[in-house]
Amino acid sequence: MKGQNKALLTYNGEHFIVRQVKEMRTICSKIIVVTNDASPYEDCLPSGLSYIPDIYLGHGPLSGFHAAFAKVETDYAWVVGCDSPNISAPAASWMLTRFKKGDYAAVLPIINGKHQMLHGVYRPHLILPIIIERLEMLQYRLSGLLDSMHWLGVNKDDLLGAGIHEDFTADVDTPEQYKDLLHISNRRLR
């Protein structure tokens, strides 16, 4: 996004992060925002959120996972990336039920062959030691984490069977994708 803070992009009149916090509050007892500078969010987000910085600076999403998982007190955590405006509490709740089918460390959507790690449900205390090991070995690729843990992928058909459309996984990485998102939104409003 050419240096623009994706969390502060707007969609349907709200910043992405505001939309996300509203959705997460419907099922989460605590919300942790991993950021090295909380000041852009303090005026737009409600009180009661925890803001924490990366401990391993400059190593992308894996650093964010580490910082959050080091502070999580619950057995499960729903992780979302700041660039997804349509996250889904029903999808996260349904993924949580999938843990009962096996001893998984994570349950994540797989859409069009791509695992969506930034809209997954995780068992932080199982994964944190693996994350620390990867960071200390200078292995920062987030998807590499999947090679080191037992996880379950759920696909479009699984989600549709639960009455959930996969559009909650859409993210915005480029100005063109943002423009497309706004175009689709405007078309729906007409």
Summary of the structure (lengths in Angstrom):
residues: 190
radius of gyration: 16.3
end to end distance: 27.2
largest distance: 52.0
contacts: 540
relative contact order: 0.16
helix: 44%
strand: 16%
